[in-house]
Amino acid sequence: MSEDRMPQPPDHTAPLHAVRPALPPHPDDAAGFARVLRRRDFRFLWGAQCGSQLAQNFIQFALLVVVYALTGLTTAVAAVAVAFTFPGVLLSAPAGVYADRHDKRSLMMLTNLLRAVLLVLIPVSQLIPFLQHQAWPLLIITFLFSSVGQVFAPAEAASIPSLVSREQIQGAMSLFMTTVIFTLMLGSVLAPVCLILFGDLVPFYIAAGLFALAALSCWRIRAPLRAVGRGTGAQSHVLQEFQDGIGILRRGPALRWGMIQLGLALVMVFTIYALGAPYLQKVLHRSPNDISIVLVPAMVGLVAMAGILGQHLITLSRRSLSVVAFITTGVCLVAMGVLPPILQDIGQTGLLIPAVVFLALAFGCALGAILIPSFTVLQEGTTEESRGRIFGGVFTVINASIALPLLVFGGAVDLFHSVTGVVDVFGALVIFGGLSFRFIFWSRLTVLDHPAPADATSGGATSSP
C-alpha cells in the first residue's frame, strides 16, 4: 500500500456511529468549523439548529413583550417563562431516552412542523372574539410548544456523533454552542424590531416559517439516524435509566457542583428575562420593546467571555473564577437597582442608559464565566454511555429550580410595586451565594478543578452490582 495507514472506506464523509470502530485520523477529519461544515449532513443538521433556535428565541422574547402588553403584570410574564421551562421538568428525562430509541431525523422533522403549527394558532386565536386580548391562550400554546421542543433537543444533540468523525465532535459541539449564544442574541434584537414594525401577530408567522425551514433542513439529511446497537440501557425502563443518571450524579461531586452552578446561572438568566420588561417600563421609562437595551450587551459579554475562556486567557482556577463571577453578577444586579434613583436625584438621567448598558455587559461576562466552566465540568465528568441519562437528570432539576424563582420574583414586583427593590434583593442573594462558595464550600469546590475521570464517575451506574 502507498499510504501508511489502514484501508479506509472510499467515502470519508460517512458518519462515524458509536457502534463502529474508530478509524485512523484522516485529513477530512480535521477539527475546525470549516472542516466540520464540509460534511453535507452535518451542515443540514446545523441549518436546522440555526432555524429552530432562532425561531424559539425570537418567539420567546416576543411572547414576553406581548403578554406584558396584554396584562401589565410581571406575574404573567413570569408565567410565560415558566410555561417555557416547566415542560422540561416533566419531559427532559424520558425525551432523551425516547430520542435514542427512534429515528432522530423523523423526530426532528415532526417536532419542527408541530411547533410551526402551534405558533400559527396564536394569531388565529385572536380572530375568535372570545379569545381576543386574552393572555391565557398564549400560555397554553406556549406550554404545548415547549413540550414538543423537549423531544427535538436530545434528538438533535444525539445526532452529532453520527454525522461527524470522532475527531470532529469537539469542534461540532463548539459550533453548536456558539450558535446557541448568537441565536439568543439575534432573537432578542429581532423580536422587538418585528413587534414595532409589524405588530403583535406577524412575528408568530415569521417564527413558524423558520420552523418549517428547519424541518426541511432535517429532511435533507441522508444519513440514517435510527437507534443503533441497543444496549442494556436502551432495553431498561425509562424510569430506571433516569434513576441510574441520578445515581451517577450522587456519586460524582464534580458533576453535582457543576449542575448546581449551571442551575443557578440559568435561574439568573430567566429571572432577568422575567424582570426585563417591567424594568424598562418602570425604571428606565422605555417601551418593553426596547428590551434589547439590556439583553444585547449581556449577550455580547457572554460571547466575549466564551472567546476569552476558549483562548485560555484567564489563569484563575475554576472555583476561584466561579466565586468572582457570582459576586460580580450580584454587584451588577444591585447596581441596576440602586443606580437609577441616584442618577435621577442628582439630575444625571442622561447617564442612565449608558450605565445600564455597561452593567449588562459586565453581567454577561460574569454569566459566561459561570455557564461555560459548568458545562465543561459536566462534559468532562460523563461518558458517551451515561451522558443522555445524566443530562436528562440535570435539566429536569434545573427546569424545576427555574420555575419557583420566576414566580416568586415576578409576583414580588406586582405585590410591592418596586422593580428596583426586587432586583436589589435578587442581586444580594447572588452575592451571598458567591460568598458562600468562598467561605463555606471552598474546600468542596476543589473537585471543579480536578474532576474525576468519566469512567470513574459513571462506572457504578453502568455495571451491575
N, C-alpha and C positions, 0 to 999 in steps of 0.2 A: 504493500500500500504506500501511496505517496505522502499521505498525511500521518502525522504522529499522534493518532487518536483512534478510538474505537469507531466502527462504522455507525453512521448516523442515518436516521430516516431521511428520505430525499426532501421532505418538506420541513424545513427548520422552524417554520412558524406554527407548527402544530402545537396544541396545548399540552402542557405537562400536568396530567392529572395526579392526584395524590397517590393513586394506586400504581402508577407507572414508575419504573426505576429511574433514578436520577441519571441524566446524560452529562457527559463532559462539557465544559464551557465551550461556547461557540460564539463567533462574532455577533450573530443575531441576538444572542442572549445578553449583550452588554447592558449595563444599567444606564439610567438617564431617561428623562421624559421623552425625548425624540425617539430613542430606540424602542421604548415601550409602545409608543403611539404608531410605530410602523406595523404592529400586529393588527390586522384588519378587525378581528372580532373584538379585541380589547378596545379598539378605537370606537366601535359602536356601543360597547358597554359604557365607556366613558361619556359618549354623547348622550346616552340615556341618563346617566348620572347628572350631567350638566342641565338637561331639560327638566328632569323631575325635581332636583333640589332647588333650582332657580324658581320653579313654579311653586314649590312648597314654601320657601322662604318669602317669596313675593306675596303669596296669599295670606301667610301668617301675619305679616306686617299690615296688609290691607284689612284683614279682619279685626285686628286690634283697634285700628282707627275707625272703621265703620261701626263697630259695636259701641265704642265710646261716644261716637256722634249720635247714635240712636238713643242711648240710655243716659249718658253723662255720669255714669257710675264706674268707679275704679273696680268695684267688685265684679261687674260684668266683664271688664277687660281681663281681670284675673281668671274669670270663669272660662274665657276663650283659651287662655294659656293652659288651664287645667284640661280642657277638652282636647288640646293637642297632646298633652303628656300622659294623661291618665290611662288611655288605652295601652300604653307601654307597660303599665303595671300589670295589666291582665294578660297581655298577649306576647310580650317580648320573649319569654322562655319558650312557650310552645311554637311561636312563629319560627324561631331558629331551627328547631328540630323538624318542623314541617317542611321548611325550605330544603333541608338536607335530604329529605325523603322523596321529593318530587322534582319535576322538570323545572329548573330555575328560570329558563328562558320563557316558558309559558306563564309562570307565576309573575314574572316582571311585566310581561305584556298585559296580562289581565289586570293586575293591580293599577297600572298606569291608566288603563282605559276606564276602570271603575272610578278612579279619583277624578278623571275628566268629567264623567257623567255627574258625579256628586256635586262638583263645583258649578256645573250648568244649572243644577236645581236651585242654587241660591238666587240668581236673578229671576228665574222662573217663579220662585215662590213670591217674589214681590209683585207679580201680576195678579195674585189671588188677594182679593180685598181683606179677607180675614187675617192674612199673614203679613200684610204690608206694614212697614215700620215697626216690626217686632224683632227682638233680638233672639228669642228662643229657637226659632227655626234654624238660624245660623249656628247656634251652639250644638244642636242635634246633628246637623250636617257635618260640622267640624269634627264631632266625636266619631262619626262613621268614616269620614275622610281619613282621620288619623289611624283608626283601627285597620283600615285597608293597607295603609302605609307601613304598618308593623311587619307585614309579610314581605314587602319589597326590599326593605333594608338588609335583612340577613341573606336573602337570595342574591342580592347584588354583591355583597361583600364576599360571600362564599364562592362566587363565580370567578373571582380574580385569579386564584391559583390555576384554574382550568384554562385560562386564556393567555397566560404568560409563562415564561420559563421560571424555574426556581430562583435563578439569579436575579430576575427582574421583579420579584414580588415586592421587595422593599421600595423600589422606585415607583411601582404601580400604586402602592399604598400612600406614598408621599404625594403623588399626583392627586389621588382621591382626597386626601386631607386638605391639600391646597385648594382644590375645587370647592370643598365644603365651606372654607373660610370666604373665598371670593364670591360664591353664590349668596352667602349670607349677607355680605356687604352690599352686593349689587341689588339683592332683593329689597334691602332697607332703603335704597336710593330710588329704585324704580316704582315701588308701591305708592309712596306719597305723590310722586310726579304723575302717575297714571290717574290717581284719585283726583288730583287737581285738574288735569286736562280732560278726562273722560267721564268723571262722575264715579258714583259708588258701585255700579254694576259691571261696567266694561272690564275692569281688572279680572273678574272671575272668568270671563270668556277667554281672556288672554292666557290665564293660567291653565285653563282646560286645554287650549291649543298646545301649550308647552308639554303637557302630559301626553297628549296624542302623539306629538313628535317623539317623545321618549319611548312610547310603545312601539312606534315604527322603527326606531333605532334598535330596540331589542329584537324585533322581528328579523332584522338584517343579520343578526348573529348566526353564523353557520354551525359553529361547534356545538356538539351535543352537551347539554348541561344537566343531564339527568343524574340522579343519585348513583354513585358508583361504589363498589366494594363495601356493601353494608356490613358493618361490624357489630360487635356486641352492643355498642351504644345505640345504633340505629334500631336494633331489634328490641331494646328495652322500652319500658313505658316512658312517656314524656315526663311524668312526674318524677320517676326515678332518675332520669337524666338531669333534671333540674336540681334534685337533691344532691346528686354527685357534684354538680358545679358549686353548690353552696358548701359542700364538704371540702372541696379544694380551696375555696376562699378562707374557710375556717382554719385550715392548716397552713396557709400562706400569709404571714404577717405583712409582707411587702404588697401583696395583692389587696389585702384589706385596707391598708393605708392609702394605696393608690386609688381604690374605689371611693374611700371617704373624701379625699381631696378632690377627686373628679366630681363627685356628687355635690360638694359644697360650691365648686366653681360653677356648675350648671344651675344651681339654685340662685346664685348671684345673677347669672345671665338672664334667666327667666323672670326674676323679680324686677330687674331693671326694665325688661320689656313691659311688664305689667304697670310699672310706675312711670314709664316714659311719657305717655300721652297726658296724664294729669300734671306731670312736672312741667311739660312745655306750656300747657294752657294756664296753670295757676301760678307758676313761679316765674317762667320766662315770658309769659304773656304772648305766646306764639300759638299758631294753629297746631293741632295734633298731627297734621300732615307734614309738619316740619321736624318730625322725629329723627330725620337723618342728621340733624344738628348734633345729636348725642351719639347715635348709633354708628355713623360713618367714621368719626375719629376713633371710636372704640375698636371697630373692626380693623382700621389701619394700624392701630397699636398692636393688635393681636397678630396681624400678618408680619409686622416688623419684628416682633419678638420671636415668631416662628423662624424667620431668617437668621436672627442672632443666635438662637439656640442651635439651629442647623449647622452653623459655621463654628460652633463651639467657642464663641467669643466670650462666654461667661464662665468663669472658673469656680464659682461657688458650688458647694455640694448641693444635692437636690433638697435635702432637708433645710439647709440654710436659705436656699432660693425660695422654698415654699413659705417660710416664715416671713421673709422680706416681702414676698408677693401678697400674702394675705394682709399684712399690716398696711401695705401701700394701697391696696384696693379699698380697705376700710377708711383710710385717711382721705382718699379721693371722694368716697361717698359722703363722709361727714362734711368735707369742704363744699360739696354740691348743695348740702342743706344749709350750711352756715353762711356761705359767701354771698348769696343773692340778697338777703336782708341787709347785710353790712354794706354792700355796694350801693343799695338803694338809699340807705340812711345818709351816706356821705355824698350822694349825688353823682355817683360814677356808674350809672346804669349802662353807659356805652361799653364798659369793660365786661359786662355780664356774660355776653355770648362768647367772646374770646376766652374768658376764664373757664366757662363750662366746656368749650371745645378742648382746651388744654387738659382739663381734669379727665374728660372722657378718653383722650388719647393715652394718658398715663394709666387710667383704669384698664384700658385694653391691653397695654403692655404687661401689666401685672397679671391680668387674667390669663394671658398666653403663657406666662411663667408658671402658672398652676396647671392649666389644661394639658399642655404638651408633655411635660415630665410625667404627669399622671397616666396619660395614655401609653407612654413609653414603658413605664413600670408594669402596666397590665400586659403589654405585648411581650415583654421580656420574661415575665413570670408564668406564661402559659405555653402549652404545646398545641400543635395543629389539632390533635385529637380532643383536647379539652377546651379549646378557645370558644367554640359555639356555646357550650353549656355555661362557661364562666361569664361570658358577656351577656348571655340571657339573664343570669342572676344579677349581674352588675346593673344592667339597665332596668330590670324590674325594681330593684331597690332605689336606684336614682330617680326613676319616674315617680315612685311613691313619695320620696323625700321632697320632690319639687312641688307637688300639689299643695301641701299644707302651708308652706310659707307664702305661696302666691295668694291663697285665700286670706291668710292672716294679715299680710301687709296691705293687700288690696282693700280688705274690709276696714283696716285701721284708718286708711285715708278717708273713707266715707264716714267713719264714726267720729274721728277727731277733727276732720276738715283741715288737716295740716300735712301737706305733702313733704315739706322740708323736715318736719318733726319725725315723720316715719323714715325718711331717708337717713337722718342722723342716727336714729335708733338702729337701723339696719347696719349702717357703717360701724357703729360702736360694737355691735355683735361680731362683725367680721374681724375687727381689731382684736377683740377678746379671743377669737379663735386663733389668730396668729400668735398672740402671746401665750396661749395655752400650749400650742405646738412647741414653743421655745422653752417654757419653764415647767411644764407638766409632762409632756410626752416626748421631750427631746431625745432621750436615750432610745425610746422605741422607734423613732423615725430613722434610726441608723439603717434599717433594712431598705429604705428607699435608695440608698447609695450602694448597697450590696445585696440586691435581690437574690433569692435562692434560684438556682437553675430551674428551668421549666420542668424538666423531668422529675426533679426532686419535689417540686411543688405539687405536681399533679399525679405523681405516681401512685399515691394512696388511693385515688379515686378511679384509676384506670385498671387496677388489678383487683382480683377478688381477695377477700380477707383470708 
